[in-house]
Amino acid sequence: MQNTPDGTHAAPQSRGRLAALTVAAIGVVFGDIGTSPLYTMKEVFGSHGLEPSHANVLGILSLVFWALIIIVALKYVVFIMRADNRGEGGIMALMALAQRTAAKDPRAIWWLTAAGLFGAALFYGDGVITPAISVLSAVEGVAVTQPAFAPLVLPLSLVIIVVLFAFQRKGTASVGALFGPVMILWFVTLGVLGLHKVIEMPSVLLALNPLYALQFLAEHQLHGFLVLGSVVLAVTGAEALYADMGHFGRKPIKLAWFGLVLPSIYLNYLGQGALLVADPSAARNPFFLLAPPWMLYPMVGLATLAAIIASQAVISGAFSLTRQAMQLGYCPRFSLIHTSAKEIGQVYVPGINWGLLGAVLALVIGFKSSSALASAYGIAVTLTMLIDTVLAFIVVRSLWGWSGLQGGIFLAGFLIVDLAFVSACSVKILDGGWFPLTMGLGIFLLLATWRRGRQLVAERTRTDTIPLELFIQSLFHSPPQRVAGTGIFMTTNLEGVPRALLHNLLHNKVLHERVVLLTVVTEDVPFVPEIDRVWVEHLDYGFQRISVHYGFKDDPDIPAALLQAQGQGFEFEMMETSFFLGREKLIPRIKGVMPMWRERLFIFMFRNSGSAADFFRIPANRVVEFGTQVEL
């Protein structure tokens, strides 16, 4: 069978790759949701004063189960993960898909962009809270093993967090292979510990019946509604399944979820519930008390590793999101460091890394415990899920061609659940939920201001631009002196003459024998095929226009793109080429389009933005910059 020419030998290879991707996905995608058993049941019964009676435990376990099924399994795994942007997922990819449906409606585009940007901004809040609550919850296990160690929890957590962020510059390529096996061990351990208690008290399996969830809510009414704010902790990290789809594919994530992650974590929840019924005092930390005494120290170590891996995934996600925002023009350029020569997309953003570290440390020092942090958790996650639902509804209606009835059922079903959790979490805003909301709103303001400011700069520049064709015709009547080599002028408008070109001609009185106007276009797709990367147009008088196209997950590399352009008649020799960039000096304008405070904020961001030459990988010794003033 192995020697047959019909491809039968490819099946084992395909299964082997699927298995490898599934293991990798377990290590990266499910870290956040996989560490939720550390604190969910503790918060439900410890912070809300809920009596761990048999009926209450069954009600909570039923709520947890159906939250996992409806939000994670049905909403994300079954439905939203089908809304891929050429294989890529995440709120940026979903926003790009939704924007296509409103291509001719500026107001609709504005609202869709605002929703997507706000959801992306909230992700940074999640990137701060996840490391804080995961590491604190894991380290708090030492206080369970030995109460005298309780004072060490906070300093030990701070040390682990500092080391975690300091390690980011090395990337995850060197340790990524360990993530999958460690998380598999984690999930298997969770399942085994839970199964042991379930065998002792099989009645907890009744929680699979949704009637127990409805009965709990009906009996406890307002109190039961407020408890939903802690139940939602069981599904934090669900958005990561969709966001990381491009790295692993839908099938490995689906296989990992249904084959290992869901059974393991829910068995653990069932085991914690059985423990609480048998011993109500275990509500102080049912996760660690579920383990036998001899296993407590190993569990603290394993939980800490799982928390670090969960945090690593969120931090890496923040780096990836920042790169996408930079490409799409929603974020100033940051210094990017590629941490792997083999894996595409593994980047380290120093500015984001140290900013997140400062926020995480402030959060840990300010809240001091995972229980206090649980009040801050949830609101950002649930709002992001709500935005995902709305954007996905637009996609299924407009791009998939669903009927109004089908789309309405989709929207109503998930929207009811999302709004219930958002409402339950909103009552915790004063207790800590203000932190991710404030951070999200602040980042949203920065992203929106940068986008609007760049649009104004482009409009002002375009207004003062000389049409290129008229400029070329004028050169025939009054030809300047030509010099050998190629002059490449970066511009956002191929129809006009870049200011840097005019300044060069005015001050140096020369024109290169080959003059190139080059623009970079970011498409609303994750990757642009190499064959579609470069477009070259040859004009009169030695002029050429080049358009270089990238996706929002591509890594811009202008020299590499120019080498590709040689196939379209473009002559490129780096040592004979000069790149001319314009450096604008922005001046705020009284009664401008934006309020004065936003203009000043944009100017501050503009001045501190990274170098365009570095971002596009242009050698610094080949770059010439010309300054110009632009009034906002």
C-alpha positions in Angstrom: 0.0 0.0 0.0 2.9 2.4 0.7 4.1 2.0 -2.9 0.8 2.7 -4.6 0.7 5.8 -6.8 -2.7 6.9 -5.8 -1.6 8.8 -2.7 -2.6 6.3 -0.1 0.7 6.9 1.7 -0.2 10.6 2.3 -2.9 9.7 4.8 -0.6 8.8 7.7 1.4 11.9 7.0 -1.7 14.0 7.0 -2.8 12.4 10.3 0.7 13.0 11.7 0.5 16.7 10.9 -3.0 17.0 12.3 -1.8 15.4 15.5 1.2 17.7 15.7 -1.0 20.8 15.1 -3.5 19.6 17.7 -0.8 19.2 20.3 0.6 22.6 19.5 -2.9 24.1 19.7 -3.4 22.6 23.1 -0.2 24.4 24.3 -1.1 27.8 22.9 -4.8 28.2 22.3 -6.3 26.8 25.4 -4.0 28.2 28.1 -6.4 30.9 29.2 -9.6 28.9 29.4 -7.6 25.9 30.6 -6.5 27.7 33.8 -10.1 29.0 34.6 -10.7 26.0 37.0 -8.1 27.6 39.2 -10.4 30.3 40.3 -14.0 30.0 38.9 -15.6 27.8 41.6 -13.7 29.6 44.3 -15.2 32.9 43.2 -18.7 31.6 42.8 -18.9 30.1 46.3 -16.3 32.1 48.0 -17.0 35.7 47.0 -20.9 35.6 46.6 -21.6 33.9 49.9 -23.4 31.2 48.1 -24.1 28.1 50.2 -22.5 25.0 48.6 -25.7 22.9 49.0 -26.3 20.0 46.6 -29.0 22.1 44.7 -26.8 25.2 44.4 -23.8 23.1 43.3 -25.8 21.4 40.6 -27.2 24.8 39.5 -23.7 26.3 39.2 -22.2 23.2 37.5 -25.1 23.3 35.0 -24.5 27.0 34.3 -20.8 26.4 33.7 -21.5 23.5 31.4 -24.0 25.3 29.2 -21.8 28.4 29.1 -19.0 26.2 27.8 -21.3 24.6 25.3 -23.2 27.7 24.1 -20.3 30.2 24.1 -17.2 28.2 23.3 -18.5 25.1 21.5 -21.4 26.4 19.5 -20.6 30.1 19.1 -16.9 30.0 18.5 -15.9 26.5 17.4 -19.0 25.7 15.3 -20.1 29.1 14.0 -17.6 32.0 14.2 -14.5 29.9 13.3 -16.2 29.4 10.0 -16.0 33.2 9.4 -12.3 33.1 8.5 -10.5 35.7 6.5 -8.5 33.4 4.2 -7.8 31.1 7.1 -7.1 33.8 9.6 -9.3 34.6 12.6 -9.5 37.2 15.4 -11.4 40.4 15.8 -9.3 42.3 13.3 -9.9 39.7 10.6 -13.7 39.6 11.5 -13.8 43.4 11.3 -12.2 43.3 7.8 -14.8 40.8 6.7 -17.7 42.8 8.0 -16.3 46.0 6.4 -16.6 44.4 3.0 -20.3 44.3 3.4 -20.5 48.1 3.9 -18.1 49.1 1.2 -20.4 51.9 -0.1 -21.7 53.1 3.2 -19.2 55.4 5.1 -21.4 55.5 8.2 -21.7 51.7 8.4 -17.9 51.4 7.9 -17.3 53.9 10.7 -19.5 51.9 13.1 -18.0 48.6 12.2 -14.5 50.0 12.5 -15.3 51.5 15.9 -16.7 48.2 17.1 -13.7 46.3 15.9 -11.2 48.7 17.3 -12.9 48.8 20.7 -12.9 45.0 20.8 -9.2 45.0 19.9 -8.5 47.6 22.6 -10.3 45.4 25.2 -8.0 42.6 24.3 -5.1 44.6 25.8 -7.0 44.8 29.0 -7.3 41.0 28.9 -3.6 40.8 28.2 -3.0 42.6 31.5 -5.5 40.7 33.7 -4.8 37.2 32.5 -1.1 37.0 33.6 -2.1 38.7 36.9 -5.0 36.5 37.9 -3.5 33.2 36.5 -0.1 33.6 38.2 -1.7 34.8 41.5 -4.2 31.9 41.5 -1.5 29.3 40.9 0.9 30.7 43.5 -1.9 31.0 46.1 -1.7 27.2 46.2 1.3 27.5 48.4 -0.9 29.1 51.1 -3.2 26.0 50.8 -0.3 23.7 51.3 1.2 25.8 54.2 -0.8 28.8 55.5 2.4 30.2 56.9 3.6 30.8 53.3 0.7 33.2 52.6 2.9 36.4 52.9 5.1 35.0 50.1 2.3 34.8 47.5 2.5 38.4 46.4 6.3 38.8 46.1 6.7 35.4 44.5 4.0 36.3 41.9 5.7 39.5 41.1 9.0 37.7 40.5 7.4 35.2 38.2 5.7 37.9 36.2 8.9 40.0 35.8 10.8 36.9 34.6 8.0 36.0 32.2 8.0 39.5 30.6 11.8 39.7 30.6 11.9 36.4 28.7 9.7 37.7 25.9 12.6 39.1 23.9 13.9 35.6 23.4 10.6 34.5 21.8 8.7 31.3 22.2 10.4 29.3 19.5 12.9 27.7 21.9 10.3 26.6 24.5 7.2 26.4 22.3 7.7 22.7 21.8 7.3 22.2 25.6 4.0 24.0 25.8 1.8 21.3 24.2 3.1 18.4 26.4 2.9 20.5 29.6 -0.7 21.5 28.8 -1.6 18.0 27.9 -0.3 16.9 31.3 -2.3 19.7 32.9 -5.6 18.8 31.3 -5.1 15.1 31.9 -4.4 15.9 35.6 -7.5 18.1 35.8 -9.6 15.3 34.3 -8.2 12.6 36.6 -8.6 14.6 39.8 -12.2 15.5 38.8 -13.1 12.0 37.8 -11.9 10.6 41.1 -14.5 12.8 43.0 -17.2 12.2 40.4 -16.9 8.4 41.0 -17.4 9.1 44.7 -20.4 11.3 44.0 -21.9 10.5 40.6 -25.0 12.6 41.3 -23.1 15.7 40.2 -23.6 14.4 36.6 -27.2 15.6 36.8 -25.8 19.1 36.2 -25.7 18.3 32.5 -29.5 18.8 32.5 -30.1 22.6 31.7 -33.2 22.5 34.0 -30.9 22.8 37.0 -29.4 26.0 35.6 -32.8 27.5 35.0 -34.1 26.3 38.4 -31.1 28.0 40.1 -31.7 31.3 38.3 -35.4 31.2 39.1 -34.9 30.4 42.8 -32.1 32.9 43.4 -33.3 35.6 41.0 -31.1 38.8 41.5 -28.5 36.9 43.5 -28.4 34.2 40.8 -28.1 36.8 38.1 -25.1 38.4 39.9 -23.4 35.0 40.2 -23.3 34.9 36.4 -20.5 37.5 36.8 -18.3 34.7 38.3 -19.6 31.9 36.1 -18.3 33.8 33.1 -14.8 33.2 34.4 -15.2 29.6 33.1 -15.2 30.9 29.5 -12.5 33.5 29.6 -10.1 32.8 26.8 -12.8 31.6 24.3 -11.9 34.3 21.9 -8.4 32.9 21.6 -9.7 29.9 19.8 -10.8 32.2 17.0 -7.8 34.5 17.2 -5.3 31.7 16.8 -7.1 29.8 14.1 -4.6 31.1 11.5 -1.7 29.4 13.3 -3.3 26.0 13.6 -6.4 25.7 11.5 -10.0 25.0 12.5 -9.8 21.2 12.6 -6.9 20.9 15.1 -8.6 23.4 17.5 -11.9 21.7 17.2 -10.4 18.3 17.8 -8.4 19.5 20.8 -11.5 21.2 22.3 -13.9 18.3 22.0 -11.3 15.5 22.4 -9.4 16.7 25.5 -10.0 20.3 26.8 -13.7 20.3 27.3 -14.0 16.9 28.9 -11.0 17.6 31.2 -11.9 21.0 32.5 -15.6 20.1 33.0 -14.7 16.9 34.8 -12.6 19.1 37.1 -15.5 21.4 37.7 -17.7 18.4 38.5 -15.0 17.1 40.9 -14.8 20.5 42.6 -18.6 20.5 42.9 -18.6 17.1 44.5 -15.9 18.2 47.0 -17.9 21.3 48.0 -21.0 19.2 48.7 -19.0 16.8 50.8 -16.9 19.5 52.5 -18.4 23.1 52.3 -15.2 24.5 54.0 -13.3 23.7 50.8 -14.9 26.8 49.2 -11.8 28.7 50.2 -9.9 27.0 47.4 -11.7 23.9 45.9 -9.2 23.5 43.1 -6.1 22.7 45.2 -8.1 21.0 47.9 -9.4 18.6 45.2 -5.9 17.1 45.1 -4.7 14.6 47.7 -2.2 16.1 50.3 0.8 14.4 48.8 0.1 16.0 45.4 -0.4 19.6 46.5 3.2 20.8 45.9 3.4 19.2 42.5 0.0 20.8 41.6 1.3 24.2 42.6 4.3 23.7 40.3 2.1 22.4 37.4 -0.5 25.2 37.9 2.3 27.8 37.8 3.6 26.4 34.6 0.1 26.4 33.1 -0.4 30.0 34.2 2.8 31.0 32.6 1.9 29.3 29.4 -1.6 31.0 29.4 0.0 34.3 30.1 2.5 33.7 27.3 -0.2 33.1 24.8 -2.0 36.3 25.7 1.2 38.4 25.6 2.1 37.0 22.2 -1.4 37.7 21.0 -1.0 41.4 22.1 2.2 41.5 20.0 0.5 40.0 17.0 -2.5 42.4 17.3 -0.2 45.4 17.5 1.5 44.3 14.3 -1.9 43.9 12.6 -3.0 47.4 13.8 0.2 48.9 12.5 -0.2 47.3 9.1 -3.9 48.5 8.9 -2.9 52.1 9.9 -4.6 52.1 13.3 -1.4 52.3 15.4 1.9 54.1 15.3 4.9 52.2 14.2 6.6 50.3 17.0 10.0 48.6 16.9 9.4 45.0 15.9 11.9 42.2 16.5 11.4 38.8 14.8 12.2 36.1 17.3 12.2 33.1 15.0 14.0 32.6 11.7 11.6 29.7 10.8 8.2 30.6 12.1 6.3 33.5 10.4 4.6 35.9 12.7 6.6 35.4 15.9 7.4 38.9 16.9 8.5 40.8 20.0 7.4 44.4 20.5 9.5 46.0 23.3 7.2 49.0 23.8 4.1 46.9 24.2 6.0 44.3 26.4 7.2 46.8 29.0 3.9 48.7 28.9 2.0 45.5 29.7 4.5 44.5 32.4 4.0 47.9 34.2 0.3 47.5 34.0 0.4 43.9 35.3 2.6 44.7 38.2 0.4 47.7 39.1 -2.6 45.4 39.0 -1.1 42.7 41.2 0.2 45.2 43.7 -3.1 47.1 43.7 -5.5 44.1 44.0 -3.2 41.7 45.9 -5.2 38.5 45.4 -6.9 36.6 42.6 -10.3 37.0 44.4 -10.0 40.8 44.2 -8.9 40.6 40.6 -11.9 38.4 39.6 -14.0 41.6 40.0 -11.9 43.2 37.3 -12.1 40.1 35.0 -15.1 39.4 32.9 -16.4 42.7 31.7 -13.7 43.1 29.0 -14.0 39.5 27.9 -17.8 39.6 27.7 -17.9 42.9 25.7 -15.4 41.4 23.2 -17.7 38.3 22.9 -20.7 40.6 22.3 -18.8 42.5 19.6 -17.8 39.2 17.9 -21.5 38.2 17.9 -22.6 41.4 16.2 -19.8 41.3 13.6 -20.4 37.6 12.9 -24.1 38.3 12.4 -23.2 40.9 9.7 -20.9 38.3 8.0 -23.4 35.5 8.0 -26.2 37.7 6.6 -24.2 39.6 4.0 -21.4 37.3 2.9 -22.8 33.8 3.6 -26.3 34.8 2.3 -28.2 33.6 5.3 -31.9 34.5 5.4 -33.3 37.0 7.8 -34.8 34.2 9.9 -31.5 32.3 10.1 -29.5 35.4 10.9 -32.1 36.5 13.4 -32.0 33.2 15.2 -28.2 33.3 15.2 -28.1 36.8 16.6 -30.9 36.4 19.1 -29.6 33.2 20.6 -26.1 34.3 21.2 -27.0 37.9 22.0 -29.2 36.9 24.9 -26.4 34.9 26.5 -23.8 37.6 25.8 -26.0 40.4 27.2 -26.8 38.3 30.3 -23.1 37.9 31.1 -22.2 41.6 30.2 -25.0 42.8 32.5 -23.9 40.5 35.3 -20.3 41.7 35.0 -21.3 45.4 34.7 -22.3 45.5 38.4 -18.6 44.8 39.2 -17.4 47.9 37.5 -16.8 49.8 40.7 -15.1 46.8 42.3 -12.5 46.5 39.7 -14.2 46.2 36.3 -13.3 49.9 35.7 -9.7 48.9 35.1 -10.1 47.0 31.8 -12.8 49.3 30.7 -10.6 52.4 31.3 -7.7 50.8 29.7 -9.7 49.6 26.7 -11.3 53.1 26.2 -7.9 54.7 26.5 -6.4 52.4 23.9 -9.4 52.8 21.7 -9.0 56.6 21.8 -5.3 56.2 20.8 -6.1 53.9 17.9 -9.0 56.1 16.7 -7.0 59.3 17.0 -4.0 57.9 15.1 -6.3 56.7 12.3 -8.1 60.0 12.0 -4.9 62.0 12.3 -3.2 60.0 9.5 -6.3 60.6 7.3 -6.0 64.4 7.9 -2.3 64.4 7.1 -3.0 62.5 3.9 -5.8 64.9 2.9 -3.7 68.0 3.6 -0.8 66.6 1.6 -3.0 65.6 -1.3 -4.5 69.1 -1.5 -1.1 70.7 -2.0 0.2 68.0 -4.5 1.0 68.7 -8.1 -0.4 66.1 -10.6 2.3 63.8 -11.7 1.5 63.8 -15.4 1.7 67.7 -15.6 5.0 67.6 -13.6 6.5 65.1 -16.1 5.4 67.2 -19.1 7.0 70.3 -17.5 10.3 68.5 -17.3 10.4 68.1 -21.1 10.2 71.9 -21.4 12.8 72.7 -18.7 14.9 69.5 -18.2 16.9 69.4 -15.0 20.4 67.8 -14.7 20.2 64.0 -14.5 22.4 61.9 -12.3 23.1 58.2 -12.4 21.2 55.8 -10.2 17.7 55.3 -8.9 15.7 57.6 -6.6 12.8 56.0 -4.9 10.3 58.3 -3.3 7.9 56.8 -0.8 4.4 58.2 -1.1 0.7 57.5 -0.3 -0.5 59.1 -3.5 0.8 57.8 -6.8 -1.1 60.4 -8.8 0.8 63.4 -7.3 4.4 64.5 -6.9 5.8 63.7 -3.5 7.1 66.7 -1.6 10.4 65.0 -1.0 10.8 64.9 -4.8 10.1 68.6 -5.1 12.5 69.4 -2.3 15.2 67.3 -3.8 14.8 69.0 -7.2 14.6 72.5 -5.5 17.7 72.1 -3.3 19.9 69.7 -5.2 19.0 70.8 -8.7 19.2 67.2 -10.0 17.0 64.3 -11.0 18.0 60.7 -11.0 18.0 58.9 -14.3 15.4 56.5 -12.8 12.7 58.1 -10.6 10.3 55.7 -8.7 7.2 56.7 -6.9 6.5 53.8 -4.4 3.5 53.2 -2.3 2.6 50.5 0.1 -1.0 49.2 0.2 -2.3 47.0 3.0 -5.2 44.8 1.9 -8.0 43.5 4.1 -6.7 40.0 3.9 -4.1 38.4 6.2 -1.6 37.5 3.5 -1.0 38.6 -0.1 0.4 35.9 -2.4 3.9 36.6 -3.8 2.6 36.7 -7.3 0.3 39.7 -6.4 2.9 41.5 -4.3 4.3 44.1 -6.8 2.8 46.1 -9.6 5.0 48.3 -11.8 4.0 51.0 -14.3 6.6 52.6 -16.6 6.0 56.3 -17.4 7.8 58.9 -19.6 11.1 60.6 -18.7 12.5 57.7 -16.7 9.6 57.7 -14.2 8.1 54.6 -12.8 5.2 53.9 -10.3 5.4 50.9 -8.0 2.7 49.6 -5.8 3.6 47.0 -3.1 0.8 45.1 -1.6 0.8 43.4 1.8 -1.8 41.6 4.0 -2.3 42.7 7.6 -0.2 39.8 8.8 2.6 40.1 6.3 6.0 41.5 7.2 6.8 44.5 5.0 10.2 44.2 3.3 10.6 46.8 0.6 14.1 45.6 -0.7 12.7 42.1 -1.1 9.7 43.5 -3.0 11.9 45.5 -5.3 13.9 42.4 -6.2 10.5 40.9 -7.2 9.8 43.9 -9.3 12.8 43.1 -11.5 10.6 40.6 -13.3 8.4 43.5 -14.5 11.3 45.4 -16.1 12.5 47.3 -13.1 16.2 47.7 -12.6 17.3 47.4 -9.0 20.7 47.6 -7.5 20.8 48.6 -3.8 24.1 50.4 -3.9 22.9 52.6 -6.7 19.6 53.4 -5.1 18.6 56.2 -2.7 15.3 56.1 -0.8 13.7 59.6 -0.2 11.3 59.8 2.7 9.3 62.8 3.9 9.3 63.7 7.6 6.4 65.9 8.3 6.4 68.5 11.1 2.7 68.7 12.3 1.3 72.0 13.5 -2.0 72.1 15.4 -4.7 74.3 14.0 -7.3 76.3 16.0 -10.8 75.1 15.1 -9.5 72.2 13.2 -11.4 69.0 12.3 -10.3 67.4 15.5 -10.5 69.0 19.0 -7.2 70.7 20.0 -6.5 68.1 22.6 -6.8 65.3 20.1 -4.6 67.1 17.7 -1.9 67.5 20.3 -2.3 63.8 21.3 -1.8 62.8 17.6 1.2 65.1 17.2 2.8 63.5 20.3 2.1 60.0 18.9 3.4 61.0 15.5 6.7 62.4 16.9 7.3 59.2 18.9 6.4 56.8 16.1 9.1 54.4 14.9 11.1 55.0 11.8 9.5 54.2 8.4 12.9 53.0 7.1 13.2 50.5 9.9 9.6 49.3 9.6 10.0 48.7 5.8 13.5 47.2 6.3 15.2 49.8 4.2 19.0 50.1 5.0 19.6 53.3 6.9 22.6 54.3 4.8 20.4 54.4 1.7 17.8 56.8 3.2 17.5 60.6 2.7 14.8 62.5 4.6 13.3 65.8 3.7 11.3 67.8 6.3 8.0 69.6 5.6 5.3 71.3 7.6 1.7 70.1 7.6 -1.1 72.1 9.3 -3.8 69.8 10.8 
